Amino acid sequence: MYQNKIKFVPQDILEKRFKIDTRGYRMKEVDQYLDDIISDYEQFFEIINNLEKEKADLLGEIMKLKQDLRNCKLNMEVASSTKGSGEVTNVDIMRRLSQLEKAVYGIIKQDEDDDVGGNN
């Protein structure tokens, strides 16, 4: 994501060659400075990659928690609607069926995503 906005990678800086002029800079100083810049770039890339992985993990966890919350709300609705009447109505059956479909299709979709992710 951020790599599209970064102009240089560490290897670009390492391989950069400057023209030598009679009144040019001291090559040793330039090389040392560029080595420091390369080191910083490597750290930036490592930090960015780690943060991207963490972000993806957290987004996955958020999606799972949202689904769990929906399931809990549905369970509460079903439990509260059947608690007082003692009878199971068509609405209750439809809610339970909907919950089962979400659980089954969610697991199937997650398994497919895991299979696709495992093949990469």
N, C-alpha and C positions, 0 to 999 in steps of 0.2 A: 504494500500500500504506500508506504513512505518512500520506497526505493524509486518510484517514478519522479519524486521531487528532488532527489539527491543527484547532483551533477557528476560527482566522482565516486569511484569505489577505491578502496585502498590500493589495489593493483595499478589503477590508472596513475595514482600519485607516485607510486614506486617506480613506474616505468617512464615517467616524464623526464625528458632531457632538455636542458637549456643550452642555448648557443653561448659559446665562450667569447667574451670580449676582453680586450686588453685591460679595461677598467671594471671588470665584472666583480661579482661577489665572491667571497671565499667559498669554494666548493664544499669544504668540510662543514661550514656553518649551515649552508643551504641543505645539505644532505641530512644533518642532524635535525633541523627544523622539519623537513619533510617526513623523517622517520617518526617524529612526535605526532605529526598530523595523521599519518597512517595508523598509528596506534589508537588515536582518538576515534578515527573512522571505524576501525574494527570493533571498538567498544560500542559505538553507536549502533552498528548493525546488529551486534549481539543483543543489546538492550531492546531494540525495535523488534527483532524476531521473537524474543522471549515475551514481550508485551502482546504481540499479535497472537501468540499461542495461548496466553493467559486469557485474552479477550475472547477467543473462540471457545475456550472451555467454559468461561463464565456465561456466555450467551447460550450455550447448550444447557447449562444448569438452570438458567432463567426459564428457558422453554419448558424444561421438565417440571420445574416448580409451578409454572402457570398451569400446566396440564393437571398436576396433582391438585391444585387449588380448585380448578373447574370440577374435577371429580368429587372433591370433598363437598363443594357446594351442592352438587347434584345429589350426593348421598344424603346430605342434610334435608334437602327438599323432599326426597322420597321418604325418608324416615319421619319427618314431621307430618307429611300428608297421610301416611298409613298409621301413625301412632294413635290419632284420635278416633278414627273411624273403625279400625279393626278389620276393614275390608280392603282388598286390593282392587283398584280400579283400572280401567284401560289406560288412563294417563300414567299411573304408576308403572304399568307393564311397559309402556312406550318409553318412559324415562330410563328404566332399567335396561331395556334393549339398546337404547341410544348409548348408555354408559358402556355396555358390553362391546358394542361396535367400536366405540372410541378406543377402548382398551385393546381390542384385538387388532384393529387397523393401525393403531399407534405402535404396537409391538412389531407388527409386520413391517411398517415403514421404517422403524428404527433398525430392525434386522437388515433390511435392504440397504439402508444408509451405511451400516457397519460393514456389510459385504462390499459395497462400492468403495468405502474408505480403506478397507483392508487390501483391496487389489491395487491401490495406487502406490 
